[in-house]
Amino acid sequence: TVDALAKLAGCSREHLRRLCLSQLGRPPQQQLAWVRLRHAAHLLGTSGEKIETIARQCGYSSAFALSNAFMRSMNCRPSDLRQRLSLRAT
């Protein structure tokens, strides 16, 4: 949560929001989602783990939740990205 992130950063929720907006161009929740999706994309391309396992490692409740987040942000499913990345590696 944003409150947990602010506590880890040692600042208020509002200060964290201002910092994220000024330094990253997005609010903390969007930044966290972006980091989680980038990590999931990395794992999809570099590990043979099941998508369900990757989803849980990246903080999603299920492969379905990860797939929905991918569709919203990347306009593809995790399995599509994995296939594209594996084709690129060969």
C-alpha positions in Angstrom: 0.0 0.0 0.0 1.0 3.6 -0.4 0.9 4.0 3.4 3.4 1.1 3.8 5.7 2.6 1.1 5.6 5.9 2.8 6.5 4.3 6.1 9.4 2.5 4.5 10.6 5.7 2.9 10.3 7.5 6.3 7.9 10.2 5.0 4.2 11.0 4.9 1.9 9.6 2.3 1.5 13.1 0.7 5.2 13.7 0.6 5.8 10.4 -1.1 3.1 11.3 -3.6 4.7 14.6 -4.4 8.2 13.0 -4.7 6.9 10.3 -7.1 5.1 12.8 -9.2 8.1 15.2 -9.5 10.7 12.5 -9.9 8.9 9.7 -11.7 6.0 11.4 -13.4 3.4 9.2 -11.8 1.8 8.7 -8.4 3.1 5.9 -6.0 0.4 3.4 -6.8 1.1 3.7 -10.6 4.8 3.5 -10.0 4.4 0.4 -7.9 2.2 -1.2 -10.6 4.8 -0.3 -13.2 7.6 -1.9 -11.2 5.6 -5.0 -10.5 4.8 -5.4 -14.2 8.4 -4.8 -15.3 9.5 -7.5 -12.8 6.9 -9.9 -14.1 8.0 -9.2 -17.7 11.6 -9.9 -16.7 10.6 -13.2 -15.0 8.5 -14.2 -18.0 11.5 -13.8 -20.3 14.2 -15.3 -18.1 12.5 -18.1 -16.1 10.5 -21.1 -16.8 8.2 -20.5 -13.8 4.5 -20.9 -14.3 2.6 -17.6 -14.8 0.7 -18.3 -11.6 4.0 -18.5 -9.7 5.3 -15.3 -11.3 2.0 -13.5 -10.5 2.4 -14.3 -6.8 6.1 -13.4 -6.8 5.1 -10.0 -8.2 2.3 -9.3 -5.7 -0.7 -10.4 -7.8 -3.3 -12.6 -6.3 -3.5 -14.9 -9.4 -2.5 -15.3 -13.0 -5.8 -13.8 -13.9 -5.0 -10.6 -12.0 -1.6 -10.4 -13.6 -3.1 -11.0 -17.0 -5.6 -8.2 -16.5 -2.8 -5.8 -15.4 -0.8 -6.7 -18.5 -3.8 -6.1 -20.8 -4.4 -2.7 -19.3 -0.7 -1.6 -19.4 0.9 -3.6 -22.2 -2.0 -4.5 -24.4 -1.0 -8.2 -24.3 -1.3 -11.3 -22.1 1.7 -12.6 -20.1 1.8 -15.7 -22.2 2.0 -13.6 -25.4 4.9 -11.6 -24.0 6.7 -14.8 -22.9 6.3 -16.2 -26.4 7.6 -13.1 -28.1 10.6 -13.0 -25.7 11.4 -16.6 -26.3 11.3 -16.1 -30.1 13.6 -13.1 -29.7 16.1 -15.2 -27.7 16.4 -17.9 -30.4 
